[in-house]
Amino acid sequence: MKLQNYLENDWIEGKGEGRALVNPVTGQEIARADATGLDLAAAAEFARVTGGAALRGLSFAERGAVLKAVADVLAANRDRYVEIARLNSGNTAVDASIDIDGGIGTLKYYAFLAKTLGEATTLIEEGRDQLGREPVFFAQHLWTSRPGVAVQINAFNFPSWGMWEKVAVAMLAGVPSLAKPATATALLSYEMMRDVVAAGVLPEGSLSLVCGSGEGLLAVVGPMDSIAFTGSAETGRMILNDPHVTASGCRVTIEADSVNATILGADAAPGTPVFDLAVREVVKALSVKAGQLCTNIRRIFVPAEHAEGFGAAVAAKMAALVVGDPADEATRVGPLINAAQKAEALSKIAKLRAECSVLAEAPLGDVAPDAGFVAPMLLLCDDPMAAQAVHDIEVFGPVATLLPYADLDQAIGLAVKAEGSLALSLFSNDPAVQDAVIMGLAPWHGRVLVVDEEVGKNHTGHSIVMPQCTHGGPGRAGGGEELGGLRGLRFHMQRSAIQGGPTLLERLQGAARMGGL
């Protein structure tokens, strides 16, 4: 089976042999993907002209209706997608639901948001500024759709959620998408796209799909286009420094890997509810999607006096984790997506072990040599102040490191050593601890989750990204920003200061929707 590409309203096969997609449980090839020889420049122009005009001609509410229709198509085929996610990504049923339902849920959220915006096609900010001495000349800011195409390059760990959250925001903003899923797990993105196209719910040119290397994709962007990338920091830097991207003036947002952390407050002693909540979240980090989440917990900062008890509690629960074929309902931890990812993870584990010891490791049974299984592992770094690799290296798998700290100032300083991350979580009932961590670490993180007894289990989780909230992070995490409800539209819309008289501005205000972008 060879995956095709959906460009210029047609399914087109690449002209090369392509790259193999494998079943990570067996290592056997299940499909191939190729985008060689495609006219990506023509595809991008078709999207800009045909897709852009179609979307800009729809009101926000009408764009939302399209998003809802897409979500309904995906929901109707959900069970088949779960099987595809198992076959190509090695997902358990729980893992697959996070990806598939996350994509569907994000589409539905933005469809709802679109409905609240009504029949307008532009957004106007509240408030005017008088620019002249007499009250006849003012300025007011207007948001309009950029007449370009949104090039979306996605990561292998979320072939559903990663694609649809980007599509949802761009479509609501009135901008067509050219999506490129990571080749290794592109089967799910491809099958979803086939179903949506067959259902006939998309405006012509509003969504295109490239399954393959995407060679030459960066060369097609122009000044009104955008690139939204999720993946490694190394690839993110390559995109930012690409000569054509730089010269084009297109917008770029990067969501890159980061060494995310959780902090246990001194008040969260063994036996307290908050301590147990932290243990629960760390075990999830070592099992859900085999640790392959860009927001996952990688470093666990625990007060030195609680470190032994915390490590023992996590280790006890790790012993019950069943690692194996996701087809088995008892399996809690599936494989990494292929043997190459396993080799990379093992190589990075070896580097971490130069300054860490193994505190606990879940049992790993008999697996095929080409399978992607990596045993869940909890490491211990006794001297986090002297260590560096543990703050630099992200093992993209079921691995986290316990780091004892002496006082809260030290914990905050250690968290900063990752130089910018996507997510941080804090487990503490102490208001002083909560305030210190928020004020000290919010600038270094795109999202801060604070769990105390009032919140209890009623939180969405350290790793789960919600469409209402900003997704991104500073520094090493890429400096980008996605989602965030209505604020997510900023990336795809142009903010212009309209200067004129009150009659003009009142007329514009009547045609536009008041928004708080």
NUSEGU-28899 format. One line per 4 residues: number of its first residue (from 1); for each residue x, y, z of C-alpha. Coordinates in Angstrom, 2 decimals. Layout:
// NUSEGU-28899
NUM) X:Y:Z ~ ...;
***
This chain:
// NUSEGU-28899
1) 0.00:0.00:0.00 ~ 1.33:3.41:-0.97 ~ -0.11:6.54:0.62 ~ -1.19:9.23:-1.81;
5) -1.08:12.99:-1.43 ~ -4.15:15.23:-1.63 ~ -3.20:18.30:-3.66 ~ -5.21:20.62:-5.92;
9) -8.40:18.73:-5.13 ~ -6.98:15.38:-6.27 ~ -5.23:12.30:-4.89 ~ -1.72:12.07:-6.36;
13) 0.95:9.40:-5.89 ~ 4.61:10.33:-5.44 ~ 7.06:9.31:-8.15 ~ 9.62:7.59:-5.89;
17) 9.76:4.42:-3.83 ~ 9.08:6.31:-0.63 ~ 9.69:5.41:2.98 ~ 8.35:2.42:4.86;
21) 5.79:2.68:7.65 ~ 6.05:-0.24:10.06 ~ 4.15:-2.05:12.76 ~ 6.29:-1.24:15.83;
25) 5.33:-4.50:17.55 ~ 6.72:-6.70:14.76 ~ 8.89:-4.32:12.74 ~ 7.08:-5.40:9.56;
29) 6.27:-2.93:6.80 ~ 2.58:-2.02:6.47 ~ 2.67:0.84:3.95 ~ 4.90:3.31:2.15;
33) 4.70:7.07:1.88 ~ 6.22:9.24:-0.83 ~ 5.91:12.83:-2.02 ~ 8.69:12.80:-4.62;
37) 8.13:14.78:-7.80 ~ 5.06:16.70:-6.63 ~ 4.49:20.29:-7.74 ~ 4.24:21.76:-4.24;
41) 4.42:25.33:-5.51 ~ 1.31:24.78:-7.62 ~ -0.40:23.05:-4.72 ~ 0.33:25.95:-2.39;
45) -0.92:28.48:-4.93 ~ -4.12:26.49:-5.45 ~ -4.68:26.50:-1.72 ~ -4.04:30.25:-1.45;
49) -6.28:31.22:-4.36 ~ -9.06:28.65:-4.33 ~ -9.06:27.55:-0.70 ~ -8.41:31.02:0.67;
53) -11.24:32.60:-1.30 ~ -13.64:29.82:-0.26 ~ -12.87:30.20:3.45 ~ -12.80:34.00:3.51;
57) -16.21:33.92:1.84 ~ -17.64:32.07:4.83 ~ -18.63:33.67:8.11 ~ -17.06:32.46:11.35;
61) -20.22:30.46:12.07 ~ -20.09:28.84:8.62 ~ -16.41:27.93:9.08 ~ -17.38:26.39:12.41;
65) -20.04:24.31:10.68 ~ -17.32:22.89:8.43 ~ -15.20:22.02:11.48 ~ -18.16:20.29:13.10;
69) -18.84:18.34:9.91 ~ -15.21:17.17:9.84 ~ -15.45:16.14:13.50 ~ -18.64:14.19:12.80;
73) -16.96:12.28:9.95 ~ -14.03:11.37:12.20 ~ -16.29:10.36:15.10 ~ -18.24:8.02:12.81;
77) -15.02:6.17:11.92 ~ -13.41:6.27:15.38 ~ -13.23:2.51:15.97 ~ -11.35:1.95:12.73;
81) -8.89:4.69:13.64 ~ -8.14:3.02:16.98 ~ -7.05:-0.10:15.07 ~ -4.89:1.98:12.70;
85) -3.23:3.71:15.66 ~ -2.43:0.32:17.16 ~ -1.06:-1.00:13.87 ~ 1.15:1.95:12.90;
89) 1.83:3.80:16.18 ~ 1.78:0.93:18.67 ~ -0.95:2.65:20.67 ~ -2.98:0.98:23.37;
93) -6.70:1.81:23.34 ~ -6.06:4.53:25.93 ~ -3.15:5.95:23.93 ~ -5.21:6.00:20.73;
97) -8.12:7.73:22.43 ~ -5.88:10.58:23.58 ~ -4.78:11.20:20.00 ~ -8.02:10.50:18.14;
101) -10.47:11.97:20.63 ~ -8.11:14.87:21.21 ~ -8.30:15.76:17.53 ~ -12.07:15.37:17.39;
105) -12.55:17.30:20.63 ~ -10.40:20.19:19.45 ~ -12.36:20.43:16.20 ~ -15.60:20.51:18.17;
109) -14.29:23.15:20.55 ~ -13.33:25.49:17.71 ~ -16.64:24.75:15.99 ~ -18.40:25.92:19.14;
113) -16.18:28.98:19.39 ~ -16.95:29.81:15.77 ~ -20.67:29.66:16.46 ~ -20.29:32.31:19.17;
117) -18.61:34.64:16.66 ~ -21.66:34.56:14.41 ~ -21.94:35.87:10.87 ~ -18.94:38.21:10.92;
121) -15.79:37.53:8.88 ~ -13.46:39.91:10.71 ~ -12.77:40.84:14.32 ~ -12.46:44.34:15.72;
125) -10.92:45.19:19.07 ~ -12.87:47.04:21.69 ~ -11.80:50.61:22.43 ~ -10.63:53.47:20.28;
129) -7.78:55.92:20.70 ~ -8.27:59.58:19.84 ~ -5.32:60.69:17.72 ~ -6.08:64.34:17.14;
133) -7.02:67.33:19.23 ~ -10.62:67.23:18.05 ~ -12.70:64.06:18.56 ~ -12.96:63.36:14.83;
137) -9.84:61.26:14.16 ~ -9.39:57.89:15.87 ~ -7.60:54.55:15.61 ~ -9.08:51.11:16.17;
141) -7.52:47.72:15.52 ~ -9.05:45.30:13.03 ~ -8.17:41.62:12.55 ~ -8.50:40.15:9.04;
145) -7.62:36.78:7.48 ~ -4.17:36.63:5.90 ~ -4.43:35.65:2.19 ~ -1.91:32.84:2.40;
149) -1.60:29.15:3.17 ~ -0.78:27.58:6.53 ~ 1.96:24.97:6.08 ~ 1.65:22.58:9.01;
153) 4.48:20.13:9.75 ~ 3.48:17.66:12.44 ~ 5.23:15.22:14.78 ~ 4.97:11.44:14.73;
157) 3.45:11.02:18.19 ~ 0.08:12.65:17.42 ~ -0.95:11.97:13.79 ~ -4.57:12.90:14.62;
161) -4.54:15.56:17.33 ~ -1.44:17.28:15.98 ~ -2.95:17.70:12.53 ~ -6.53:18.61:13.42;
165) -5.71:21.19:16.08 ~ -3.65:23.15:13.56 ~ -6.30:22.76:10.86 ~ -9.07:23.88:13.24;
169) -7.40:27.15:14.20 ~ -6.36:28.02:10.63 ~ -9.77:27.20:9.16 ~ -11.60:29.30:11.75;
173) -9.23:32.17:10.91 ~ -10.16:31.77:7.22 ~ -6.82:30.34:6.07 ~ -6.36:27.07:4.09;
177) -4.02:24.37:5.41 ~ -1.32:22.32:3.75 ~ -0.67:19.57:6.30 ~ 2.38:17.33:6.35;
181) 2.22:14.55:8.95 ~ 5.40:12.84:10.09 ~ 6.00:10.01:7.65 ~ 6.55:7.27:10.23;
185) 2.96:7.39:11.49 ~ 1.20:9.03:8.55 ~ -1.27:6.17:8.01 ~ -3.79:7.56:10.50;
189) -3.60:11.11:9.10 ~ -4.02:9.70:5.60 ~ -7.03:7.52:6.39 ~ -8.73:10.35:8.26;
193) -8.17:12.67:5.32 ~ -9.55:10.07:2.89 ~ -12.75:9.87:4.90 ~ -13.16:13.64:5.20;
197) -12.56:14.19:1.47 ~ -14.97:11.39:0.56 ~ -17.64:12.96:2.76 ~ -17.49:16.16:0.70;
201) -17.57:18.50:3.72 ~ -14.51:20.61:2.86 ~ -14.58:23.84:0.84 ~ -12.47:23.28:-2.28;
205) -8.77:23.89:-1.66 ~ -9.19:24.44:2.09 ~ -7.13:21.40:3.12 ~ -4.25:19.63:1.40;
209) -2.12:16.71:2.58 ~ 1.49:15.75:1.86 ~ 2.50:12.21:2.88 ~ 6.25:11.87:2.52;
213) 9.45:13.76:3.08 ~ 8.05:17.15:2.12 ~ 11.28:18.03:0.35 ~ 10.95:21.51:-1.13;
217) 8.02:22.44:1.11 ~ 9.84:25.34:2.73 ~ 10.66:26.80:-0.67 ~ 7.00:27.44:-1.56;
221) 6.12:29.84:1.25 ~ 5.49:33.52:0.61 ~ 4.96:36.66:2.69 ~ 1.33:35.93:3.64;
225) 1.98:32.25:4.44 ~ 2.82:30.61:7.75 ~ 4.67:27.56:9.00 ~ 3.56:25.77:12.14;
229) 6.07:23.10:13.16 ~ 5.96:20.51:15.91 ~ 9.03:18.33:16.42 ~ 12.64:18.43:17.48;
233) 14.42:21.63:18.49 ~ 17.12:20.83:15.92 ~ 14.64:20.70:13.03 ~ 12.90:23.79:14.38;
237) 16.16:25.74:14.20 ~ 16.72:24.49:10.66 ~ 13.31:25.82:9.60 ~ 13.88:29.19:11.27;
241) 17.27:29.56:9.60 ~ 16.22:28.34:6.15 ~ 17.24:31.09:3.67 ~ 13.95:31.02:1.78;
245) 11.88:31.10:4.95 ~ 13.90:34.05:6.23 ~ 13.69:35.93:2.94 ~ 9.97:35.28:2.46;
249) 8.92:37.00:5.66 ~ 6.39:34.25:6.38 ~ 5.28:33.64:9.95 ~ 6.80:30.71:11.84;
253) 5.76:29.11:15.11 ~ 7.78:26.30:16.64 ~ 6.66:23.79:19.27 ~ 9.83:21.84:20.02;
257) 10.95:19.14:22.40 ~ 11.69:20.24:25.96 ~ 12.81:18.73:29.25 ~ 9.57:19.36:31.17;
261) 9.42:19.01:34.94 ~ 7.23:18.46:37.95 ~ 7.94:19.79:41.44 ~ 6.77:18.28:44.71;
265) 6.40:20.84:47.49 ~ 7.93:20.21:50.92 ~ 4.42:20.00:52.39 ~ 3.57:17.04:50.12;
269) 5.02:14.37:52.41 ~ 4.47:10.62:51.97 ~ 0.97:9.71:53.07 ~ -0.59:13.04:52.06;
273) -3.15:13.21:49.22 ~ -0.97:15.57:47.18 ~ 1.98:13.16:47.41 ~ -0.24:10.38:46.06;
277) -1.49:12.62:43.24 ~ 2.10:13.32:42.19 ~ 2.95:9.61:42.19 ~ -0.11:8.95:40.03;
281) 0.92:11.58:37.50 ~ 4.51:10.34:37.26 ~ 3.35:6.77:36.63 ~ 1.13:8.09:33.84;
285) 4.20:9.83:32.38 ~ 5.98:6.46:32.31 ~ 3.13:4.58:30.66 ~ 0.75:6.69:28.54;
289) 1.74:6.61:24.84 ~ 4.96:4.90:25.98 ~ 6.16:8.29:27.17 ~ 6.00:9.77:23.66;
293) 4.43:13.12:24.53 ~ 6.22:16.41:23.89 ~ 4.74:17.78:27.14 ~ 5.64:14.73:29.23;
297) 7.33:14.86:32.64 ~ 11.07:14.24:32.22 ~ 12.45:15.63:35.52 ~ 10.86:15.13:38.95;
301) 12.07:17.54:41.63 ~ 11.36:16.16:45.10 ~ 12.47:17.50:48.52 ~ 15.51:15.48:49.62;
305) 13.70:14.25:52.72 ~ 10.87:12.80:50.58 ~ 12.96:11.44:47.70 ~ 13.37:7.88:48.98;
309) 9.69:7.52:49.78 ~ 8.61:9.03:46.46 ~ 10.92:6.77:44.46 ~ 9.67:3.70:46.32;
313) 6.03:4.65:45.72 ~ 6.57:5.12:41.99 ~ 8.61:1.93:41.74 ~ 5.84:-0.09:43.41;
317) 3.33:1.02:40.80 ~ 5.80:0.56:37.94 ~ 6.13:-3.11:38.86 ~ 2.50:-3.59:37.84;
321) 2.89:-2.01:34.40 ~ 2.38:-4.54:31.62 ~ 4.59:-3.82:28.62 ~ 3.62:-5.56:25.41;
325) 1.45:-5.82:22.33 ~ -1.30:-3.16:22.42 ~ -3.67:-5.77:20.99 ~ -3.66:-7.34:24.46;
329) -6.16:-5.52:26.70 ~ -3.87:-6.02:29.70 ~ -1.08:-3.97:28.10 ~ -0.45:-0.58:29.70;
333) 2.73:0.36:27.80 ~ 3.15:-0.17:24.08 ~ 6.27:0.24:21.91 ~ 7.95:3.33:20.54;
337) 6.95:3.95:16.95 ~ 9.84:2.03:15.35 ~ 13.27:0.53:15.92 ~ 15.02:3.79:15.01;
341) 13.22:5.65:17.79 ~ 14.06:2.83:20.19 ~ 17.74:3.06:19.27 ~ 17.71:6.82:19.79;
345) 16.00:6.46:23.18 ~ 18.49:3.81:24.35 ~ 21.39:5.98:23.22 ~ 20.09:8.93:25.25;
349) 19.44:6.71:28.27 ~ 23.08:5.67:28.14 ~ 24.12:9.33:28.23 ~ 21.87:10.03:31.21;
353) 23.27:7.04:33.08 ~ 26.66:8.73:33.06 ~ 25.27:10.99:35.81 ~ 22.26:8.96:37.01;
357) 21.50:5.51:38.39 ~ 18.51:3.28:37.67 ~ 16.06:3.48:40.56 ~ 13.34:1.28:39.04;
361) 12.61:-0.47:35.76 ~ 9.40:-2.16:34.66 ~ 9.70:-5.75:33.40 ~ 10.08:-6.18:29.65;
365) 9.10:-9.58:28.26 ~ 10.13:-11.32:25.06 ~ 9.84:-8.93:22.12 ~ 10.81:-9.08:18.46;
369) 14.31:-7.74:17.68 ~ 12.88:-5.10:15.34 ~ 10.14:-4.07:17.77 ~ 10.17:-0.64:19.38;
373) 9.80:-1.62:23.03 ~ 11.66:0.28:25.75 ~ 11.12:-0.67:29.38 ~ 9.68:2.14:31.56;
377) 12.54:3.44:33.69 ~ 12.88:5.77:36.68 ~ 16.37:7.21:37.05 ~ 17.91:8.94:40.07;
381) 20.28:11.89:39.89 ~ 21.91:12.34:43.31 ~ 23.66:15.60:42.42 ~ 21.32:17.64:40.20;
385) 23.36:20.83:40.72 ~ 26.48:19.31:39.17 ~ 24.61:17.35:36.47 ~ 23.98:18.78:33.03;
389) 22.82:15.97:30.72 ~ 19.65:15.41:32.74 ~ 18.64:19.03:32.08 ~ 19.57:18.89:28.39;
393) 18.61:15.45:27.11 ~ 15.01:14.41:26.51 ~ 14.50:10.68:26.17 ~ 11.37:10.49:24.02;
397) 10.02:7.40:25.71 ~ 8.92:6.03:29.10 ~ 11.83:7.49:31.08 ~ 11.96:10.14:33.82;
401) 14.56:11.19:36.38 ~ 14.11:11.84:40.11 ~ 16.16:14.81:41.36 ~ 16.25:15.58:45.11;
405) 16.43:19.27:46.02 ~ 17.50:21.08:49.21 ~ 15.09:24.04:49.17 ~ 12.53:25.65:46.88;
409) 14.95:28.25:45.49 ~ 17.20:25.42:44.38 ~ 14.28:23.57:42.77 ~ 13.29:26.67:40.81;
413) 16.88:27.21:39.71 ~ 17.19:23.59:38.60 ~ 13.96:23.76:36.61 ~ 15.33:26.78:34.73;
417) 18.41:24.79:33.64 ~ 16.28:23.25:30.87 ~ 16.25:26.73:29.26 ~ 12.54:26.84:28.48;
421) 9.88:24.14:28.47 ~ 6.33:23.45:27.37 ~ 4.85:22.41:30.70 ~ 5.56:22.41:34.43;
425) 3.45:20.89:37.19 ~ 3.53:21.62:40.93 ~ 2.04:19.43:43.66 ~ 1.61:21.45:46.84;
429) -1.04:22.85:49.19 ~ 1.24:25.65:50.38 ~ 0.18:29.07:48.96 ~ 3.69:30.45:49.44;
433) 5.17:27.57:47.45 ~ 2.54:27.96:44.75 ~ 3.18:31.69:44.40 ~ 6.97:31.30:44.34;
437) 6.87:28.61:41.65 ~ 4.37:30.48:39.47 ~ 6.26:33.77:39.64 ~ 9.67:32.13:39.27;
441) 8.87:29.62:36.52 ~ 5.91:30.93:34.50 ~ 8.30:32.97:32.29 ~ 10.15:29.74:31.47;
445) 7.07:27.62:30.67 ~ 4.14:27.84:28.30 ~ 1.83:26.18:30.82 ~ 1.95:25.74:34.60;
449) -0.33:23.16:36.26 ~ -0.83:23.56:40.03 ~ -2.38:20.59:41.84 ~ -3.47:20.80:45.46;
453) -6.15:19.04:47.50 ~ -8.79:21.43:46.22 ~ -8.07:20.30:42.65 ~ -7.46:16.66:43.58;
457) -7.94:14.29:40.65 ~ -10.09:16.83:38.84 ~ -7.36:18.12:36.55 ~ -6.69:17.31:32.93;
461) -3.11:16.14:33.55 ~ 0.42:17.42:33.21 ~ 0.78:16.24:29.62 ~ -2.68:16.93:28.20;
465) -3.01:20.05:26.06 ~ -6.40:21.78:26.12 ~ -7.56:23.92:23.17 ~ -8.59:26.74:25.52;
469) -5.00:27.16:26.73 ~ -1.75:28.28:25.15 ~ 0.35:25.43:23.77 ~ 4.00:26.26:23.29;
473) 6.90:27.44:25.36 ~ 9.87:29.83:25.41 ~ 13.54:29.20:24.73 ~ 14.42:25.64:23.86;
477) 10.69:24.81:23.50 ~ 10.66:26.97:20.38 ~ 9.18:30.28:21.47 ~ 5.93:29.48:19.64;
481) 2.31:29.63:20.65 ~ -0.64:27.61:19.40 ~ -4.26:27.13:20.47 ~ -5.40:29.33:23.36;
485) -9.03:29.60:22.25 ~ -9.83:32.70:20.23 ~ -6.28:33.97:20.84 ~ -5.01:31.11:18.67;
489) -6.33:32.93:15.62 ~ -3.71:35.67:15.98 ~ -1.11:33.62:14.11 ~ -3.31:33.44:10.99;
493) -4.81:36.93:11.07 ~ -3.40:40.39:10.48 ~ -3.86:43.11:13.10 ~ -4.12:46.48:11.40;
497) -4.65:49.90:12.95 ~ -7.50:51.56:11.08 ~ -7.26:55.33:11.35 ~ -10.26:57.44:10.46;
501) -13.36:59.25:11.58 ~ -16.06:57.93:13.90 ~ -18.50:57.30:11.04 ~ -16.02:54.98:9.30;
505) -15.12:53.14:12.49 ~ -18.74:52.68:13.50 ~ -19.47:51.22:10.06 ~ -16.56:48.79:10.42;
509) -17.65:47.89:13.92 ~ -21.11:47.09:12.64 ~ -19.72:44.65:10.08 ~ -17.15:43.02:12.36;
513) -17.34:41.07:15.58 ~ -15.86:42.56:18.74 ~ -13.01:40.30:19.82 ~ -10.33:40.16:22.48;
517) -7.42:38.80:20.51;
***
